[in-house]
Every structure is written in structure tokens, then in C-alpha cells.
Amino acid sequence: MPFTVEVAFTGLGLVVIRADKLRSPEPSGAELLLVKSPNSHHQHVPKVSFDLSDVKDPINDDVREARVDADGTYVVEKQIDGLDTVIEVDGEPANFEAIWAAQETASGPGPDAPEDALDWLPDAAGHFNMNVVLPGASLAGSPYAARIKLPAGSLSTRRLFLLRPGQPESWVFAGRQGVALAEQLVWSRKGVRSITLPLDRQFVLDEADLVLRGSDPIVRIAVTNLPAVARIGRSRVPDHFRFLSPISGRSVGAANFDVRRHSGGPVTTGGACPPVRSEVFP
């Protein structure tokens, strides 16, 4: 049976949205760029993770890079340093679409600003004054550890940084008003029959056993570039944006990466390491 697939991107990285105009609801392409760790003291680990039960049965093949999730199931966890690949999808035809707030000046979710809008990812140029340098045909000599090109699908966000009452926290970036901040970029597509992940070898996630999950099954894939050492604590502030300076084509002062909470209240979230976005025009 056809299923929905989601790729959630979290960590030190850049979401590239290719389009013919700013904030286009119909972009022409998208890719995920995972940024190299700045130094050994702030090591980030590029990974792709997915449920082992979603993998099409191989013959006489084992996966050593697996961990046990909190529900007792196996999750494949592959390190992807140096990976430059394209995710392949077999299924119903689809186009790219992007979820934006109606107004560029929106500061948080509301009637014309969806909770999953791309606005809640910081913009490399608008928030940090960066002139992003993208890799060429290969990653060689670039500040990027991995690149994953996405097929057609929907682009949105998830996991807003929230205050304990449940309202989005407002974040003040250098030179900008307070805005909401999301932790993940989400790419999704419906009507999929199989998805191929060309990693160190090909992993095919298919529909064979998804009937057991009900009428609208979802296959979830995580692309992450999170710190190698996780810190315990639910109230966290993102402090990693300064590590993005190597991807800028011009010098960016430390003050440009200063991000502060508007209210100063506690924030309840996960790893506190959202990517940033950059729109690229032909």
C-alpha cells in the first residue's frame, strides 16, 4: 500500500531552497547541506537514521550500525561523512511545494502564518548577514561534510521552541524583531511505494509490511548533524549558529550570531540545534 515518507533535518547545517523568486510556494529543488565540525571540542556527527523494520528484506545481509530505540525496536544509524547523494522515490507524481507565512514580517504562528511555516527557520542572509557559498559538483574543498538532494515533495518545519505554557518563544536575532524558531526542517511526500537511500550501500524502504500500521502509514527518516556529546536539560538555547561562519563568502562578525530569548523564560525542546535556510535563484 502507498505510504507517506518524512525526512526530518536537525543540526548544524543549511537547507537550500531553489526557486525563481523569494518565498516561492512552488520551488524547483531542495537539498540538505551538513556543515563540518568547527573543531574537536565542538564535534558534530552527520548521520541518517531510520527504522530497521522499514528496510526491504535483503539476502544474507546484516547491519552493524544499529541501536535500540526507546520502544525496543532497532534503528539503523549510519554516519555519512563525505556522502554526496540523491534520495530516490518511486510513487505517485509530485511537485515541490513550500509552506510560508502570508507575510514576510510574520513573527510567529497565527491565522495567516502556519505553525509549520519555513519562516521559523532562520534565514542565512536575513538573520545572520551571510552570503552563503555552496559546493560545486563535489564537496571537495568545501566546508560541508555531506550533501543530500531531495526529490519533489513538501517543505515545512516542526518542533517550535516553546515556553512551558505552550506558546512559541520569541527569539531576537541581530538586527531583527523577535520571531518564532523551529528545530527541524521536514520534507514529506505522499503516495510513495518505495524510497531508496544510497548511503555506503543502497537501503530500500518499501511498503511490504506497512499494512500493519493502519490506513495511513508513515516512514520516518532522520538526517542529523548534532553534537557528539549530548547535554542533559530540557531548557536549552541554541548556541551553535556561530559555527556556520565558514559557509559565508564574506566575513561575519560574532555579534551577527547573537541569538537571545525575548522573554528570558525557560524553553522546552530537544537538542536545540536547528539548521538555517537559504533561498537560491537561477
N, C-alpha and C positions, 0 to 999 in steps of 0.2 A: 504494500500500500504506500502511496506517496506520503512524504513527511515534510516537516519544516526543519530547516537547519539554521543554527545560530553560531556565529563566531564572535566571541566577546574578547576585546583587546584591552588589556590593562598594563600599565607600567611605563617605563622610560622609553618614549617613542613618539612617532609622528604619524598622524593619519593624513594621507594625501588624497584630496578630492579633486578630480579633474573635471572641469566643466567649461562652458563657453561664456559664463557670466557669474558674477558674485552671487552666492547663496542660491544657486540653481536647484530647483526641486527635481531636476532630471539630469544629474551629472552623467558623464560619459565613462568614468572609471574611478577606481579607488585602490589604494594599496596601503599596507602597514609597514612602516619602517621602524625597526628596533634599534635604538641608539647604543653604541658601545659604552661600556662602563668607563667612568672618568678616571678611576684609579683603583688600586687593590683594596683601599679602605672603604670604598662605596661600590662594591661589586654587585652588578645586576646580572641575572641569568635569563637569557632568552629561551622560552620553552613553548611547545604546543602540547596540550593535554586533551584527552577525550576518553570516553568510557570504552573499556576493552570489549564489552558486550555489543557495541555498535560495529565492531570490525567484522568484515566479511571473513568467513572461516577460511584460513589458509591451510595448506597441507604441510604437516611436519615442520611447523614454524612456531617459535616461541618469542616472547617479548620480555626482555630483561629490564627495560626501563619502565617499571610499573610500580605503583604504590596502592595502598588500600585506602579508599575514601572513608568518610565518617559513617557511611551506611553499610560498610562491609564489602563493597564491590571494588573490583580492580579498575584503576585509571591508568592509561598509558601516558607517560610523561617524557617527552623527547626534547633534549636540548638541541637548539637549532643554530648555534653559532655558524656563521658563514652561509646559511641557507638563502638561496635566491630562487623562489619558486612561484608557481601559479596554482591556486586551488581550482580543481575541475569539478563541474557539476553536470549530472545527467538528470533531466527532468523537464517539466513544462517550461516553455519560453518565458523569459522575464527581462525586464529593463531595470536600469539603475533608478532609484528614487532616494531622495534625501528629505529628512524631516527637519524643518526650520520653524522658528517663531515667525509670526506675520511681520513683525517689526525688528529691525536690526538692533534697536535700542532696548529690547526686552531685557529685564534684569532677573526674571525668574518665571516659573510656570504660572500660567493664567489662562483666561478664556481663549486668547489667540496665541498662546505660547505653550505647546505641548510639553509634558513632563519629560518626554524622551527626545526633545529637540537637540540638534547638533550645536546649537548656541551655547550649551552648557559645557562644551569642551573649550578650553582656552584657544584662541587664535594666535598662531606664532607671530604674525605681523602685528595684529591689532592689540594684543595684550602684552607682548614682550619686545616689540620693535625689531623682530628678527627678519632678515632676508634669507630665507631657508635655501640651502644648497642641496640639491637632490643628486643621487648617484646616477651614473650613466648606464651603459649596457651591463656593467658588472659592479659589484660592491668594492672592488679593489681600490685601496687608497681613500675610501670614504669613511666618515665617522659612524657608519651603520654596521651593526652586527648581523642583521638579517633583513630580508625583504619578502613580503608575501603579497602577491597581487590577487585581488578579489574578483570573482565573476559578478555578473549583474545580480542585483538584489537591493534590499532596502537598508539605508544607513540611518542609525539613530543612536541614542545614548541610554545609559541605565545607571542606577545606583547614585542618586544625588547625595551629596554630603548634607546630612540632616542634623538639626538641633533635636534634643530629646523630645520636645513636644511633637515632632514630626514635620515641622516646617523646614524648607531648604535654608541652609545657612547662606548668608551673603558674603562674597569674597571681594576684597578690594585689591585689584591689580594696579601696578604703577601706571598712573595717568588715566585710569578708567573708573567708572562708577562701580558700586558693588553689584556683583552678578552671582547667580547660582553656579555651582560646579558639579559636574558628574564625574564618576570614576571610570566608566567604561564606554568605549565605542562598541556598538553592536551592529553587525552585518547579519541580515536574515533573508531567507528565501523559502517560499512555499512550493509545494508540488514537486519535491525532489525525490528521485528514485535511488540515486547513489551520489556520493561525493568522494573524490579522490584527493588524498593528501600526499603529494610527492615529497617525502622527507628523506631520510637516509635510504629508505625504500618506500614503495607505494603502499599506503594504507587505504583501503576502500571501505567506507562506511555505507551500508546499504539498508534496505527495507525488510530484510528477511524475517527478523524476529520482532519488528516494531508493532505488529498487531497485538502483542501482549500489553502494550502501553495504552490502549484505548483508541479513540477515534481520531485524535489529532496529536500524534506523537511528535516529539521534538528531539533532534540530535544536537547536542551542545558540544562546541569546541572552544577551548580557551587558548588564546595567544597572549603570553605574558612576558614581561621583562622587569621582574620585581627584584628587590634586594635579596641577595643570597642568604642574609640573616634577617629573619622576621622579628619585628619588635612587638612585644605584647602590649595591648592597650587599645581600648575602643575609641577613645577621644584622640584623634590624630589630625595633624595639619600637614598638608603636602609641602615638603621642603626640597624636592628633587628637581624643580624646574631649572635651577642654575646649572645642572649637569647637561642641559641641552645647548649650551653656548657653542660647542664645536660644530653644530649643524648650521650655524648662522654664517652668511657670507660677509657680514660686517661685524665689527666689534660691538659687543653688547655689555654695558656696564652692569655690575652686580645689582644695582638698585632696580633695574628693569625686571628682575626676577623676584622682587619682594612681593609676597602674597600674604595678605592679612585677613583675619576674620572680621567682619563688620561688627558683630555683636560681642565677640570675645567669649561666647558661650561654648560649651562642650559640643563636639561633633561626633556622632556615632556612625562609624563606617568601617571599612576593611583596611586594606593596605595603604590607603592614602597616597596613591601613586598614579594619577590619571595621565593619559597621553595628551598631546596637543594636536591641533589640526592646522592644515594649510591648504588653501584652495589654489589650484594651478590651472592657468588658462592656456589654450593652444597658442 
